[in-house]
């Protein structure tokens, strides 16, 4: 399978974590993307250009183990769509499901760490040369609920690092725990956060900035997201 050329493209990946709401906020504030990719059930909710559902379709068509997602995903994948739905296997009942280009993505990235669907989407972004990737709803852990944690955060953060080495800028929803984005700027640098005047890690003009917290006389305006740029 030939991979698309997405060099220079700005892409949004929208998953189902709590910070997905910032995608709506971004669009309401006139933010535009060349492509929008959805994860699992969101493909049946949001207009998108690609949907990633790496479980076999039978998980949603022949079982109910996906819980409340079962119905909406089943309806989406059995209806002909104007976007591809990437999965690990084809199913004759699913006209828009295509085989994920695993061999091509692994060959282009020289990596094989895929333990959740979002990781596959990010690997696809890396292999196709996406230049700017915005992540919404990729949260995995929740500070106010110590009993709630989902597998996959390590994989997604790994792919952020890989994308950085390829020169892709990654922007994360400001409320997401991913990469500790929701941690106050003056607490992001371990050790320095214990100083009487801690160092503050921020973004200025698209670049990392480190200054003493006392240099900020007034709280800065909140960022649209936390930028990781290679």
C-alpha positions as CSV (number, residue, x, y, z in Angstrom):
1,X,0.0,0.0,0.0
2,X,1.4,3.4,-1.0
3,X,1.3,5.9,1.9
4,X,-0.1,9.4,1.2
5,X,2.2,12.4,1.2
6,X,1.2,14.7,4.0
7,X,4.3,16.8,4.3
8,X,3.5,20.3,5.4
9,X,0.0,19.3,6.6
10,X,-1.6,20.2,9.9
11,X,-3.6,17.3,11.3
12,X,-5.8,16.9,14.3
13,X,-6.3,13.6,16.1
14,X,-9.4,13.5,18.2
15,X,-9.9,10.6,20.7
16,X,-12.5,10.1,23.4
17,X,-10.7,11.5,26.6
18,X,-12.1,14.5,28.5
19,X,-9.8,17.0,26.7
20,X,-11.6,16.2,23.4
21,X,-13.8,19.2,24.1
22,X,-10.9,21.5,23.3
23,X,-11.2,20.4,19.7
24,X,-14.6,22.0,19.6
25,X,-13.1,25.1,21.3
26,X,-10.3,25.2,18.7
27,X,-12.7,25.0,15.8
28,X,-15.0,27.7,17.3
29,X,-11.9,29.9,17.5
30,X,-11.4,29.5,13.7
31,X,-8.6,26.9,14.0
32,X,-8.4,24.9,10.8
33,X,-6.8,21.6,9.9
34,X,-5.8,20.0,6.6
35,X,-7.1,16.7,7.9
36,X,-9.0,15.5,11.0
37,X,-8.5,11.9,12.2
38,X,-10.8,10.3,14.7
39,X,-10.3,7.3,17.1
40,X,-13.0,4.6,17.3
41,X,-16.5,5.8,18.1
42,X,-15.7,9.5,17.3
43,X,-15.7,8.5,13.7
44,X,-19.5,8.3,14.0
45,X,-19.7,11.6,15.7
46,X,-17.4,14.1,14.1
47,X,-16.7,14.9,10.4
48,X,-13.3,13.4,9.6
49,X,-10.9,12.5,6.9
50,X,-9.7,9.3,8.4
51,X,-10.9,7.0,11.2
52,X,-8.6,4.6,13.1
53,X,-10.3,1.5,14.6
54,X,-7.5,-1.0,15.0
55,X,-9.7,-3.7,16.6
56,X,-11.1,-6.2,14.1
57,X,-14.6,-5.2,13.0
58,X,-16.0,-8.4,14.5
59,X,-15.4,-6.9,17.9
60,X,-18.2,-4.5,17.3
61,X,-20.4,-6.6,14.9
62,X,-20.3,-10.0,16.6
63,X,-19.7,-9.1,20.3
64,X,-20.7,-6.5,22.9
65,X,-17.4,-6.4,24.7
66,X,-16.9,-2.8,23.6
67,X,-19.9,-1.7,25.8
68,X,-21.7,1.4,24.8
69,X,-19.4,2.0,21.9
70,X,-20.7,-1.1,20.2
71,X,-23.7,0.3,18.5
72,X,-22.3,3.6,17.1
73,X,-19.1,1.9,15.8
74,X,-21.1,-0.9,14.2
75,X,-23.3,1.5,12.4
76,X,-20.4,3.6,11.3
77,X,-18.3,0.7,9.9
78,X,-21.2,-1.0,8.1
79,X,-22.2,2.2,6.3
80,X,-20.2,3.3,3.3
81,X,-18.2,6.4,4.3
82,X,-16.3,9.0,2.3
83,X,-13.2,8.4,4.4
84,X,-11.1,5.3,5.1
85,X,-11.5,3.4,8.3
86,X,-8.1,1.7,9.2
87,X,-8.3,-1.6,10.9
88,X,-6.1,-4.7,11.5
89,X,-8.2,-6.8,9.1
90,X,-10.9,-6.4,6.4
91,X,-14.5,-7.5,6.7
92,X,-17.0,-7.9,3.8
93,X,-19.6,-6.3,5.9
94,X,-17.6,-3.0,6.2
95,X,-17.3,-1.2,2.9
96,X,-15.0,1.6,4.0
97,X,-12.7,-0.5,6.2
98,X,-9.1,-0.7,4.8
99,X,-6.1,-2.6,6.0
100,X,-3.8,-0.5,8.1
101,X,-0.4,-0.2,6.3
102,X,1.6,-1.7,9.1
103,X,4.6,-2.9,7.0
104,X,4.9,0.5,5.4
105,X,4.6,2.5,8.6
106,X,7.1,0.3,10.4
107,X,9.5,0.6,7.5
108,X,9.2,4.4,7.3
109,X,9.6,5.0,11.0
110,X,11.8,2.1,12.0
111,X,9.6,1.6,15.0
112,X,7.1,-1.0,16.1
113,X,5.6,0.2,19.4
114,X,1.8,0.0,18.9
115,X,-0.2,-0.9,22.0
116,X,-3.3,1.2,21.3
117,X,-5.2,2.7,18.4
118,X,-3.9,6.2,18.9
119,X,-0.3,5.0,18.6
120,X,-1.1,3.6,15.2
121,X,-2.6,6.9,14.1
122,X,0.5,8.8,15.3
123,X,2.8,6.2,13.6
124,X,0.8,6.9,10.4
125,X,1.3,10.7,10.9
126,X,5.0,10.1,11.3
127,X,5.3,7.9,8.3
128,X,3.4,10.2,6.0
129,X,5.4,13.3,7.0
130,X,2.8,15.3,8.9
131,X,4.3,18.6,9.9
132,X,2.0,19.7,12.7
133,X,0.0,17.3,14.8
134,X,-2.7,18.5,17.3
135,X,-3.9,15.9,19.9
136,X,-7.3,16.1,21.6
137,X,-8.8,13.6,24.0
138,X,-5.6,11.6,24.5
139,X,-5.5,11.7,28.3
140,X,-5.2,8.2,29.8
141,X,-4.9,9.3,33.4
142,X,-6.9,11.7,35.5
143,X,-5.5,13.5,38.5
144,X,-8.8,13.9,40.3
145,X,-9.5,10.2,40.0
146,X,-6.6,8.1,41.1
147,X,-8.5,4.9,40.3
148,X,-8.9,5.8,36.7
149,X,-6.0,5.1,34.3
150,X,-6.0,3.6,30.8
151,X,-3.2,1.7,29.1
152,X,-1.4,3.5,26.2
153,X,-0.1,6.7,27.6
154,X,3.5,5.5,27.4
155,X,3.0,4.5,23.7
156,X,1.5,7.9,22.8
157,X,4.3,9.8,24.6
158,X,6.9,7.7,22.8
159,X,5.4,8.6,19.4
160,X,5.5,12.3,20.4
161,X,9.2,11.9,20.8
162,X,9.6,10.1,17.5
163,X,7.6,12.8,15.7
164,X,9.8,15.5,17.3
165,X,12.9,13.8,15.8
166,X,11.2,14.0,12.4
167,X,10.6,17.8,12.8
168,X,6.9,17.5,13.5
169,X,5.4,20.0,16.0
170,X,2.9,18.3,18.4
171,X,0.3,20.4,20.2
172,X,-1.6,18.9,23.2
173,X,-4.9,20.0,24.7
174,X,-4.1,22.2,27.7
175,X,-6.2,20.2,30.1
176,X,-4.6,16.8,29.1
177,X,-2.3,15.0,31.5
178,X,-0.4,13.8,28.5
179,X,3.3,14.9,28.7
180,X,2.2,16.6,32.0
181,X,0.6,19.3,30.0
182,X,-1.9,20.1,32.7
183,X,0.8,20.7,35.3
184,X,1.3,24.4,36.2
185,X,4.3,25.9,34.2
186,X,6.3,26.5,37.4
187,X,6.0,22.8,38.4
188,X,7.1,21.2,35.1
189,X,10.8,21.1,35.8
190,X,11.5,18.6,38.6
191,X,13.9,19.9,41.2
192,X,13.7,23.4,40.0
193,X,10.1,23.5,41.2
194,X,11.3,23.2,44.8
195,X,13.3,26.4,44.6
196,X,12.0,29.6,46.4
197,X,11.6,31.1,43.0
198,X,11.0,28.2,40.7
199,X,11.9,28.1,37.0
200,X,8.8,28.4,34.8
201,X,8.6,26.4,31.5
202,X,6.5,28.1,28.9
203,X,6.2,28.5,25.1
204,X,7.1,31.8,23.5
205,X,6.8,32.3,19.8
206,X,6.7,28.6,19.3
207,X,9.9,27.9,21.3
208,X,10.5,26.7,24.8
209,X,11.2,29.5,27.3
210,X,12.6,29.0,30.8
211,X,12.5,32.0,33.3
212,X,12.2,32.5,37.0
213,X,8.6,32.5,38.1
214,X,9.0,36.0,39.7
215,X,9.6,37.5,36.2
216,X,5.9,37.0,35.5
217,X,4.2,39.9,37.3
218,X,0.9,38.9,35.9
219,X,-0.4,35.5,35.0
220,X,0.0,35.0,31.3
221,X,-3.0,34.2,29.1
222,X,-3.6,30.5,28.9
223,X,-2.0,28.7,25.9
224,X,-4.2,27.0,23.3
225,X,-2.1,23.9,23.9
226,X,1.4,22.8,24.9
227,X,3.7,22.6,22.0
228,X,6.4,20.0,21.5
229,X,8.5,20.9,18.5
230,X,11.4,19.0,17.0
